């Protein structure tokens, strides 16, 4: 046997051994499910007030009062964009004072009811698809792209009805003053109202915008994996995980944010006796752009960033801790 054959055999053996070691280090498939759910729950509770404010700023139900404040403050252009951070604080204060502190956590029940399975499904699908797609090859950006896109579509389809109900509850000023039992009844009333006036399809309003939003989660996963790889030798692994997650979420959110506004408009309730205006993805996008300007497509961006960045940092920290550290 010549030296080349021996070297090739040694190299192949080393490759197989490396693959076997990597496979032995892979966590149980179900650990992705548990870790994703715990991470999602933690992030949602911490950042719930910003979620309520974001939904208000995205909806045209509150748009007139917000536009009036903009006019009084005489803010336009980039200054108007930066003013979003000011109005986020103002709206949060108004909700706290005029409606009650509990109003800042309005919709948290449906949010947790949706976030826990959504994150569980997303992390479970993504975490288990990666090795299947990569096979015997090393994971690269294309592996992360396909796995993240598939995970996003599965998650959006499975959980859309929950987000429709949550949006309707968050846009109702009366709900915050109700007891827990009354809120459960309100949720049932929302579901009953959707079936009565919109049918089963009403639970899937905004689904097309959610599919468009898959681009955000896909981009976030790709950026996170790349940043995590760059910082893997850090002396502060937990901190690098949180920074990588927060930075990835920030970039992905800013690039793809308009779909969030479109989705909220499509999910909000329709006044009795009126025809729904926001019926399809393109129609909604055109209406918002034509009637309110491009700035409206970024309504609630400040509140959204203030929510999703710490949310992502906390969520991925818990996920990595439970999946790979414990």
N, C-alpha and C positions, 0 to 999 in steps of 0.2 A: 504494500500500500504506500503510495507516494505521500510527500509532505502536504501537498495541496488537499488531498482527500482527507487526511487526518485533521487538517485545519478546518475544513468545511464541516466535518463531522462534529468537531469540538464546538464550532460556532453554532451549529444547529442545536446541539445539545444544550448549550448555554441559553439559547433563545427559548427553547421549550421549558427549561428549568425556570427562567425568569417569568414566563407566562403562567406556569403553575404556581409560583410564589404570589404573583399578582392576583390570580383567581382565588387563592386561599385567603387573601386579605379582603376580598370583597365582602361587604356586609350582607346579612340576610336580606332577601328581597322585601320582606315585610318591615324591616327596620326603616327603609325609606318612607313607608306609609306612616308609621308612628312618628318619626322625626319631623316629617313635613307637617303633619297635623299639629304637633306641639309648637313648632316654630310659627306656624300661621296664627295659632291662638294667641301666643305671646305678643306678637307684633300687632294684631288687631286690637287687643285690649289697651295697649300702651298708646296707640295713635287714633283711637276712636273719635275724639273731638274734631280732629282735622278731617276725618272722613265725612262727618255731618256738614261741616262748613264747605267742603269741596263740592258736595252734592248740591247745596244751595246755590253756590256760585255758578255751577254748570247749567242749572235749570232756568228756563225762561220765566218760570213762575215768580222768581225773585229778581228777575233781570231789570224790571222798571225801577225798583227802588235802588238797586245797585248803580244803574246808569245815572240816576238823579244825583247820587253822591259823587260820581265821577264828574258830572257837570258842575256841581257846586265847588268841587276841589280844583276844577279847571286842569285836569290832567289828560294828556294825550301822548301818543307816540311811546317812546321808551320810558318816559316818566310815568305814563299810564300803566305800562307793564309792571314797573317797580311798585306802583301804587297798590297792585294786587296784594302785596305783603301787608300793607297798611290795612286794607279792607278785610283781610283775613282776620287780623287781630280785632278789628272793630266788630265784625260779624260774630266772632266768638264771644266777645264781651256782651253784645246785645242778646245773644241766645242765653247766656249765663244769667243776665239781669232780668230780662223780660219773660223768659220762659222757664227757667230753673236750671241749676247745675246738671240735673239728670238729663236735660235735653241734649247736652253735649255727648251723651252716650245713646242717643236715640238710634234705634235700629241695630244696636250691638248684638242683641239676641239673634236676629236673622243673619247678621254679619258672621257671628261665630258659627251659626248653623250652616253657613255657606263656606266660610273660610276654612274650617277644619277639614271637611271632605275635599274642598277644592285644592288646598295645599297638599293634602295626603295623596290625592289622585295625581297631581302634577309631579310631585317629587317621586312618587312610586313609579309612574310611567317613564319619566326622564331617567331616573337612576337605573332602572332595569333594562331600558332600551339601549342605553349606551354600549354595554358590552355585547349585546346582540348585533347591533349595527357594525361595531368595530370588528367583531369576530376575533381573528387571530392577529389583526393589525393593531397598531397603536392608535389610540383615540386622537382625532384631530378636529379642526373647526367644523368640517363637514359632518362628522359624527354628532357633535353638539348641536348643529343646525337642524338635522333631521329629527333627532330625539326631542329637542325642545319644541319644534313645530308640531310634532305628533302629540306631545304632552299637552300643549296649549289647546289644540282642537278638541281632544278628549275632555279636558277639564271644562272648557267653555260650554260644550254641549250638555254635559252632565249637570252643571250647576246654574245655568241661566235662569230657571224659574225662581231660584232663591234670591238672586240679585234683583229681579224685577220686583218682588215683594218688598225687599229691603229698601229699594229706591222709593217706592210708593209711601212706605212708612216714614222715611226721613223727610219727605216733602209735605208731611201733614203736621201742622203746628199743634193740633189737639192731642197727639199721641203721647207727648212727653209728660202730660199731667195725669195719665192713667196709671192704675195699679198694674202689677205684673199680670194678674188674671185678665184685666181689661185689655192689656196689650196683646195677650194671646188671642182674645176675642177679636181685637182689631185686625190682627194678622189673618184670622179666618174670614173676617168681613172683606178684606182686600182680595183674598183668593176667590171668595164667592162673587165679588163684584167683577173680577177679571173674567171668570167663566161666564157670567151673565151677559156682559156687554162686549166681550172680545173673543170669547171661546177659548179652547185649549191653546190656540196659537198665541193668545195674549201672554202666556207664560214664557214665550220665546221671543218677545219683542226685544230688539237690540242685539239679537244673536249674530246678525251679519257684522255689526260693529265689533262684537266680541271676537269674531274670527279675524277681523282686521287687527284687533288688538293682540292677536297671537304674534304679530311681528315684534311687539314690545317685549313679551316674555322670551321670545326666541333670541332677540338681540341681547337681552339681559343675561341669559344663560351663556351665550358665546363670550361676552365681555367678562363675565364673572370667572369663567373657566380660564380665560387668558390671564386675567389679573391674579387669580389664585396661583397659577403656574409661575408667574413672575415673582410672586412674594412667598413661594413655598419654603424658602430657606430663611425666612424672617425669624428673629429671636422672639417675636411676639405673634405667634400663629393665630391666636384668637382675635387680636386687634387687626391683623392683616386680613382675616376673613371678613370682619365687619366693614373695614374700609373698602375692600374689593366689592362687597355686595352693595354698599351704599353708592359707590361711584358708578358701578354698572347700571344700577337702577336709575340714577340721575340722568345719565346719558340717554338710555333707552326711553325714558319718560319724555324728556324734552323733544326728542325726535318724533315720537309717535303720539303725542298728547291729544291732538284733535279728535281721535277716535273715542276718547273718554267723554267728551262733550256730546258728540253725536249719539253715543250709546245712552247717556242719561236722558237726552231729549226723546229718544225713541221709547224709553221705558216709563217715562212719567205718565201720570194718569191723564185721561181726556175728560174735560167737563161734560156733564150730562147734557145731551141735546146738541153737542158740537161734533163735527167730524174731526178725526185725528189728522193733524198736520204733518207730524213727523212719522211717516209710514215706512219709508225705505232709506237705505244708507245714503244713496246719492241725493235723493230729494231733501233729506235732512241737512246734509252738508251744504247744498245749494241755498236752502232757505236761510240757514244761520249766516252764511257768508254774505248773501244779498241784503238781508234785512238788518243785520247787526254788525257786519264787518268782520274782518279776519281776526280781530282781537277777541271776539266772542268765542272763537274756537280754542282759545287758551284761557277761558274763564275758569277760575279755581285752580290754576296751575300752581300758584304759591302754596295754597293749602294742601294741594295734592303732593307737592314735593316735600313739604314739611311733614307729611304723613308717611309717604312711601319710602323715603330714604331711611329714617330710623326703623321703620317697619321691616325693610329688607335686611338691614344690618342685624336686627334682633332675630329675625326668622332664619337667616342663613347661619348665624352663630349657633342657635339651638339645633338646627338641622345637622351641621357638621359635628357638633358635640355629641349628639345622640347616635348619629350614624357611624362615625369613625373614631370617636374618642372614648366613649363609654364601653 
